[in-house]
Amino acid sequence: MQTIEITLPESVRIDIQGIKDQIQELKKDLETKKTPKYYTRKQLADLFDVNISTIHNWRKNGVVKSVGIGSRVYFTQEAVDAALVNLNN
């Protein structure tokens, strides 16, 4: 069996390496962009071991921001994290 060796020009090798680097960056971006986590009032109350009325008060007083779908109320992970940061300041 005969082996054939092909030598690519330097510019092609540089282009290939650039493409590989871009693919790695895209992979990192996709790994960090996950589907947002949504909590119900009950889930948030369970998470912090408080009553649902406390969650209602937090929402009413602007401690934690909420989003809604129809009559449903949800809290994003980002909103929960932001509330925790505000409480620590």
N, CA, C and O atoms as a GROMACS GRO file, in nm:
protein
  356
    1MET      N    1   0.084  -0.116   0.000
    1MET     CA    2   0.000   0.000   0.000
    1MET      C    3   0.089   0.124   0.000
    1MET      O    4   0.187   0.132   0.074
    2GLN      N    5   0.055   0.218  -0.083
    2GLN     CA    6   0.136   0.338  -0.100
    2GLN      C    7   0.069   0.455  -0.027
    2GLN      O    8  -0.052   0.474  -0.039
    3THR      N    9   0.146   0.533   0.047
    3THR     CA   10   0.097   0.650   0.118
    3THR      C   11   0.134   0.775   0.041
    3THR      O   12   0.248   0.792  -0.003
    4ILE      N   13   0.035   0.864   0.025
    4ILE     CA   14   0.059   0.989  -0.045
    4ILE      C   15   0.056   1.102   0.059
    4ILE      O   16  -0.038   1.112   0.138
    5GLU      N   17   0.157   1.183   0.058
    5GLU     CA   18   0.164   1.295   0.151
    5GLU      C   19   0.136   1.424   0.075
    5GLU      O   20   0.193   1.451  -0.030
    6ILE      N   21   0.045   1.503   0.133
    6ILE     CA   22   0.008   1.631   0.071
    6ILE      C   23   0.050   1.742   0.165
    6ILE      O   24   0.020   1.738   0.284
    7THR      N   25   0.119   1.840   0.112
    7THR     CA   26   0.160   1.955   0.191
    7THR      C   27   0.074   2.074   0.151
    7THR      O   28   0.073   2.116   0.035
    8LEU      N   29   0.003   2.127   0.249
    8LEU     CA   30  -0.083   2.242   0.224
    8LEU      C   31  -0.004   2.371   0.235
    8LEU      O   32   0.090   2.380   0.315
    9PRO      N   33  -0.040   2.469   0.156
    9PRO     CA   34   0.027   2.599   0.168
    9PRO      C   35   0.001   2.658   0.307
    9PRO      O   36  -0.100   2.628   0.370
   10GLU      N   37   0.092   2.740   0.354
   10GLU     CA   38   0.083   2.801   0.487
   10GLU      C   39  -0.047   2.879   0.504
   10GLU      O   40  -0.108   2.874   0.611
   11SER      N   41  -0.091   2.951   0.402
   11SER     CA   42  -0.214   3.031   0.412
   11SER      C   43  -0.336   2.942   0.436
   11SER      O   44  -0.427   2.980   0.509
   12VAL      N   45  -0.337   2.823   0.375
   12VAL     CA   46  -0.449   2.730   0.395
   12VAL      C   47  -0.446   2.676   0.537
   12VAL      O   48  -0.551   2.662   0.600
   13ARG      N   49  -0.328   2.643   0.588
   13ARG     CA   50  -0.316   2.593   0.725
   13ARG      C   51  -0.360   2.699   0.826
   13ARG      O   52  -0.423   2.666   0.927
   14ILE      N   53  -0.327   2.825   0.799
   14ILE     CA   54  -0.368   2.934   0.887
   14ILE      C   55  -0.520   2.948   0.884
   14ILE      O   56  -0.583   2.967   0.988
   15ASP      N   57  -0.580   2.939   0.764
   15ASP     CA   58  -0.726   2.947   0.751
   15ASP      C   59  -0.794   2.833   0.826
   15ASP      O   60  -0.894   2.855   0.894
   16ILE      N   61  -0.740   2.714   0.815
   16ILE     CA   62  -0.798   2.598   0.884
   16ILE      C   63  -0.791   2.618   1.035
   16ILE      O   64  -0.887   2.589   1.106
   17GLN      N   65  -0.678   2.667   1.083
   17GLN     CA   66  -0.665   2.691   1.227
   17GLN      C   67  -0.763   2.798   1.273
   17GLN      O   68  -0.821   2.787   1.381
   18GLY      N   69  -0.782   2.902   1.192
   18GLY     CA   70  -0.879   3.007   1.226
   18GLY      C   71  -1.020   2.952   1.235
   18GLY      O   72  -1.097   2.990   1.324
   19ILE      N   73  -1.054   2.863   1.143
   19ILE     CA   74  -1.187   2.801   1.144
   19ILE      C   75  -1.203   2.714   1.269
   19ILE      O   76  -1.309   2.715   1.332
   20LYS      N   77  -1.101   2.639   1.304
   20LYS     CA   78  -1.106   2.556   1.424
   20LYS      C   79  -1.126   2.643   1.549
   20LYS      O   80  -1.203   2.608   1.638
   21ASP      N   81  -1.055   2.756   1.555
   21ASP     CA   82  -1.068   2.846   1.669
   21ASP      C   83  -1.210   2.902   1.679
   21ASP      O   84  -1.266   2.910   1.788
   22GLN      N   85  -1.268   2.940   1.564
   22GLN     CA   86  -1.403   2.993   1.563
   22GLN      C   87  -1.504   2.887   1.607
   22GLN      O   88  -1.599   2.919   1.679
   23ILE      N   89  -1.485   2.764   1.566
   23ILE     CA   90  -1.573   2.656   1.608
   23ILE      C   91  -1.566   2.637   1.759
   23ILE      O   92  -1.669   2.616   1.823
   24GLN      N   93  -1.447   2.643   1.816
   24GLN     CA   94  -1.432   2.630   1.961
   24GLN      C   95  -1.502   2.743   2.035
   24GLN      O   96  -1.565   2.720   2.138
   25GLU      N   97  -1.493   2.866   1.983
   25GLU     CA   98  -1.561   2.979   2.044
   25GLU      C   99  -1.712   2.961   2.039
   25GLU      O  100  -1.782   2.989   2.136
   26LEU      N  101  -1.763   2.914   1.926
   26LEU     CA  102  -1.906   2.889   1.912
   26LEU      C  103  -1.953   2.781   2.010
   26LEU      O  104  -2.061   2.793   2.069
   27LYS      N  105  -1.873   2.678   2.028
   27LYS     CA  106  -1.907   2.573   2.124
   27LYS      C  107  -1.917   2.631   2.265
   27LYS      O  108  -2.010   2.598   2.339
   28LYS      N  109  -1.823   2.715   2.303
   28LYS     CA  110  -1.825   2.777   2.435
   28LYS      C  111  -1.948   2.864   2.452
   28LYS      O  112  -2.013   2.861   2.557
   29ASP      N  113  -1.982   2.942   2.349
   29ASP     CA  114  -2.100   3.028   2.354
   29ASP      C  115  -2.227   2.945   2.371
   29ASP      O  116  -2.314   2.981   2.449
   30LEU      N  117  -2.237   2.835   2.298
   30LEU     CA  118  -2.356   2.751   2.307
   30LEU      C  119  -2.367   2.683   2.442
   30LEU      O  120  -2.478   2.664   2.493
   31GLU      N  121  -2.255   2.648   2.501
   31GLU     CA  122  -2.258   2.585   2.632
   31GLU      C  123  -2.305   2.681   2.740
   31GLU      O  124  -2.373   2.641   2.834
   32THR      N  125  -2.269   2.809   2.728
   32THR     CA  126  -2.308   2.907   2.828
   32THR      C  127  -2.451   2.956   2.808
   32THR      O  128  -2.513   3.002   2.904
   33LYS      N  129  -2.505   2.948   2.688
   33LYS     CA  130  -2.641   2.993   2.661
   33LYS      C  131  -2.737   2.876   2.678
   33LYS      O  132  -2.764   2.801   2.584
   34LYS      N  133  -2.787   2.863   2.799
   34LYS     CA  134  -2.880   2.756   2.829
   34LYS      C  135  -3.021   2.811   2.833
   34LYS      O  136  -3.041   2.933   2.843
   35THR      N  137  -3.116   2.723   2.826
   35THR     CA  138  -3.255   2.763   2.838
   35THR      C  139  -3.278   2.822   2.976
   35THR      O  140  -3.237   2.763   3.076
   36PRO      N  141  -3.342   2.939   2.983
   36PRO     CA  142  -3.362   3.001   3.113
   36PRO      C  143  -3.447   2.913   3.204
   36PRO      O  144  -3.538   2.844   3.159
   37LYS      N  145  -3.414   2.915   3.333
   37LYS     CA  146  -3.489   2.841   3.433
   37LYS      C  147  -3.598   2.931   3.486
   37LYS      O  148  -3.573   3.045   3.523
   38TYR      N  149  -3.720   2.880   3.491
   38TYR     CA  150  -3.834   2.954   3.545
   38TYR      C  151  -3.885   2.883   3.670
   38TYR      O  152  -3.900   2.761   3.672
   39TYR      N  153  -3.912   2.962   3.773
   39TYR     CA  154  -3.967   2.909   3.897
   39TYR      C  155  -4.111   2.959   3.914
   39TYR      O  156  -4.142   3.072   3.879
   40THR      N  157  -4.196   2.873   3.968
   40THR     CA  158  -4.330   2.917   4.008
   40THR      C  159  -4.316   2.979   4.147
   40THR      O  160  -4.210   2.972   4.209
   41ARG      N  161  -4.424   3.039   4.195
   41ARG     CA  162  -4.422   3.096   4.330
   41ARG      C  163  -4.394   2.987   4.434
   41ARG      O  164  -4.317   3.006   4.528
   42LYS      N  165  -4.458   2.872   4.415
   42LYS     CA  166  -4.439   2.762   4.509
   42LYS      C  167  -4.295   2.712   4.507
   42LYS      O  168  -4.236   2.688   4.612
   43GLN      N  169  -4.238   2.695   4.388
   43GLN     CA  170  -4.100   2.648   4.378
   43GLN      C  171  -4.004   2.746   4.444
   43GLN      O  172  -3.909   2.706   4.512
   44LEU      N  173  -4.029   2.875   4.424
   44LEU     CA  174  -3.942   2.976   4.483
   44LEU      C  175  -3.956   2.977   4.636
   44LEU      O  176  -3.858   2.991   4.708
   45ALA      N  177  -4.079   2.961   4.682
   45ALA     CA  178  -4.103   2.954   4.827
   45ALA      C  179  -4.032   2.833   4.886
   45ALA      O  180  -3.971   2.843   4.992
   46ASP      N  181  -4.039   2.720   4.818
   46ASP     CA  182  -3.970   2.599   4.866
   46ASP      C  183  -3.818   2.618   4.864
   46ASP      O  184  -3.748   2.574   4.955
   47LEU      N  185  -3.769   2.684   4.760
   47LEU     CA  186  -3.626   2.706   4.746
   47LEU      C  187  -3.570   2.787   4.864
   47LEU      O  188  -3.463   2.757   4.915
   48PHE      N  189  -3.646   2.889   4.906
   48PHE     CA  190  -3.600   2.976   5.014
   48PHE      C  191  -3.662   2.944   5.149
   48PHE      O  192  -3.638   3.013   5.248
   49ASP      N  193  -3.742   2.837   5.152
   49ASP     CA  194  -3.806   2.792   5.275
   49ASP      C  195  -3.886   2.905   5.341
   49ASP      O  196  -3.874   2.932   5.460
   50VAL      N  197  -3.970   2.970   5.258
   50VAL     CA  198  -4.059   3.076   5.306
   50VAL      C  199  -4.200   3.045   5.258
   50VAL      O  200  -4.220   2.955   5.177
   51ASN      N  201  -4.296   3.119   5.309
   51ASN     CA  202  -4.434   3.103   5.270
   51ASN      C  203  -4.458   3.169   5.134
   51ASN      O  204  -4.386   3.262   5.096
   52ILE      N  205  -4.558   3.121   5.063
   52ILE     CA  206  -4.591   3.180   4.932
   52ILE      C  207  -4.628   3.327   4.948
   52ILE      O  208  -4.603   3.407   4.857
   53SER      N  209  -4.687   3.364   5.061
   53SER     CA  210  -4.722   3.506   5.082
   53SER      C  211  -4.596   3.593   5.087
   53SER      O  212  -4.600   3.709   5.047
   54THR      N  213  -4.485   3.538   5.134
   54THR     CA  214  -4.359   3.612   5.133
   54THR      C  215  -4.314   3.638   4.990
   54THR      O  216  -4.267   3.747   4.958
   55ILE      N  217  -4.328   3.538   4.905
   55ILE     CA  218  -4.293   3.555   4.764
   55ILE      C  219  -4.382   3.661   4.702
   55ILE      O  220  -4.334   3.744   4.624
   56HIS      N  221  -4.510   3.659   4.735
   56HIS     CA  222  -4.603   3.762   4.685
   56HIS      C  223  -4.557   3.901   4.729
   56HIS      O  224  -4.557   3.995   4.650
   57ASN      N  225  -4.519   3.913   4.856
   57ASN     CA  226  -4.473   4.043   4.908
   57ASN      C  227  -4.343   4.087   4.841
   57ASN      O  228  -4.327   4.204   4.808
   58TRP      N  229  -4.251   3.994   4.821
   58TRP     CA  230  -4.126   4.027   4.752
   58TRP      C  231  -4.156   4.080   4.613
   58TRP      O  232  -4.097   4.178   4.569
   59ARG      N  233  -4.248   4.013   4.544
   59ARG     CA  234  -4.283   4.054   4.408
   59ARG      C  235  -4.351   4.191   4.410
   59ARG      O  236  -4.318   4.279   4.330
   60LYS      N  237  -4.445   4.210   4.501
   60LYS     CA  238  -4.521   4.335   4.513
   60LYS      C  239  -4.428   4.453   4.546
   60LYS      O  240  -4.448   4.564   4.497
   61ASN      N  241  -4.328   4.428   4.630
   61ASN     CA  242  -4.236   4.534   4.674
   61ASN      C  243  -4.116   4.550   4.582
   61ASN      O  244  -4.028   4.633   4.608
   62GLY      N  245  -4.110   4.473   4.474
   62GLY     CA  246  -4.003   4.488   4.377
   62GLY      C  247  -3.872   4.421   4.418
   62GLY      O  248  -3.768   4.448   4.358
   63VAL      N  249  -3.876   4.335   4.518
   63VAL     CA  250  -3.754   4.266   4.561
   63VAL      C  251  -3.709   4.169   4.453
   63VAL      O  252  -3.591   4.159   4.423
   64VAL      N  253  -3.805   4.098   4.396
   64VAL     CA  254  -3.774   4.005   4.287
   64VAL      C  255  -3.871   4.032   4.172
   64VAL      O  256  -3.992   4.044   4.192
   65LYS      N  257  -3.817   4.041   4.053
   65LYS     CA  258  -3.897   4.070   3.934
   65LYS      C  259  -3.960   3.940   3.883
   65LYS      O  260  -3.902   3.833   3.894
   66SER      N  261  -4.080   3.953   3.828
   66SER     CA  262  -4.150   3.835   3.777
   66SER      C  263  -4.188   3.856   3.632
   66SER      O  264  -4.190   3.968   3.580
   67VAL      N  265  -4.217   3.744   3.568
   67VAL     CA  266  -4.271   3.745   3.432
   67VAL      C  267  -4.399   3.664   3.436
   67VAL      O  268  -4.420   3.584   3.528
   68GLY      N  269  -4.483   3.684   3.338
   68GLY     CA  270  -4.609   3.613   3.340
   68GLY      C  271  -4.648   3.560   3.205
   68GLY      O  272  -4.612   3.613   3.100
   69ILE      N  273  -4.724   3.453   3.210
   69ILE     CA  274  -4.786   3.395   3.091
   69ILE      C  275  -4.932   3.375   3.127
   69ILE      O  276  -4.966   3.289   3.208
   70GLY      N  277  -5.018   3.455   3.066
   70GLY     CA  278  -5.158   3.450   3.105
   70GLY      C  279  -5.170   3.496   3.249
   70GLY      O  280  -5.120   3.603   3.285
   71SER      N  281  -5.237   3.416   3.332
   71SER     CA  282  -5.251   3.451   3.473
   71SER      C  283  -5.141   3.389   3.559
   71SER      O  284  -5.141   3.406   3.681
   72ARG      N  285  -5.050   3.318   3.497
   72ARG     CA  286  -4.941   3.252   3.569
   72ARG      C  287  -4.826   3.349   3.596
   72ARG      O  288  -4.797   3.436   3.513
   73VAL      N  289  -4.762   3.334   3.710
   73VAL     CA  290  -4.648   3.418   3.748
   73VAL      C  291  -4.526   3.328   3.760
   73VAL      O  292  -4.531   3.223   3.824
   74TYR      N  293  -4.416   3.371   3.696
   74TYR     CA  294  -4.291   3.296   3.701
   74TYR      C  295  -4.176   3.389   3.735
   74TYR      O  296  -4.185   3.511   3.717
   75PHE      N  297  -4.070   3.330   3.785
   75PHE     CA  298  -3.950   3.404   3.821
   75PHE      C  299  -3.832   3.339   3.750
   75PHE      O  300  -3.813   3.218   3.757
   76THR      N  301  -3.753   3.420   3.682
   76THR     CA  302  -3.636   3.366   3.612
   76THR      C  303  -3.521   3.350   3.711
   76THR      O  304  -3.517   3.415   3.816
   77GLN      N  305  -3.428   3.264   3.676
   77GLN     CA  306  -3.309   3.245   3.759
   77GLN      C  307  -3.232   3.376   3.771
   77GLN      O  308  -3.178   3.408   3.877
   78GLU      N  309  -3.228   3.453   3.662
   78GLU     CA  310  -3.157   3.581   3.663
   78GLU      C  311  -3.222   3.678   3.762
   78GLU      O  312  -3.152   3.751   3.832
   79ALA      N  313  -3.356   3.680   3.767
   79ALA     CA  314  -3.425   3.769   3.860
   79ALA      C  315  -3.398   3.728   4.004
   79ALA      O  316  -3.382   3.813   4.091
   80VAL      N  317  -3.395   3.598   4.028
   80VAL     CA  318  -3.365   3.548   4.164
   80VAL      C  319  -3.222   3.586   4.202
   80VAL      O  320  -3.198   3.633   4.314
   81ASP      N  321  -3.128   3.565   4.110
   81ASP     CA  322  -2.990   3.601   4.138
   81ASP      C  323  -2.975   3.751   4.163
   81ASP      O  324  -2.901   3.792   4.252
   82ALA      N  325  -3.046   3.832   4.086
   82ALA     CA  326  -3.039   3.978   4.103
   82ALA      C  327  -3.094   4.018   4.240
   82ALA      O  328  -3.041   4.108   4.304
   83ALA      N  329  -3.200   3.952   4.283
   83ALA     CA  330  -3.256   3.981   4.416
   83ALA      C  331  -3.157   3.946   4.525
   83ALA      O  332  -3.143   4.019   4.623
   84LEU      N  333  -3.088   3.834   4.508
   84LEU     CA  334  -2.988   3.794   4.608
   84LEU      C  335  -2.873   3.894   4.612
   84LEU      O  336  -2.824   3.926   4.720
   85VAL      N  337  -2.831   3.942   4.499
   85VAL     CA  338  -2.724   4.041   4.495
   85VAL      C  339  -2.770   4.169   4.566
   85VAL      O  340  -2.694   4.229   4.641
   86ASN      N  341  -2.894   4.210   4.541
   86ASN     CA  342  -2.945   4.332   4.604
   86ASN      C  343  -2.955   4.316   4.756
   86ASN      O  344  -2.929   4.412   4.829
   87LEU      N  345  -2.991   4.200   4.802
   87LEU     CA  346  -3.001   4.179   4.947
   87LEU      C  347  -2.864   4.181   5.013
   87LEU      O  348  -2.853   4.219   5.130
   88ASN      N  349  -2.762   4.141   4.942
   88ASN     CA  350  -2.628   4.136   4.998
   88ASN      C  351  -2.559   4.272   5.000
   88ASN      O  352  -2.458   4.289   5.069
   89ASN      N  353  -2.610   4.368   4.926
   89ASN     CA  354  -2.545   4.500   4.919
   89ASN      C  355  -2.581   4.586   5.037
   89ASN      O  356  -2.535   4.700   5.047
   0.00000   0.00000   0.00000
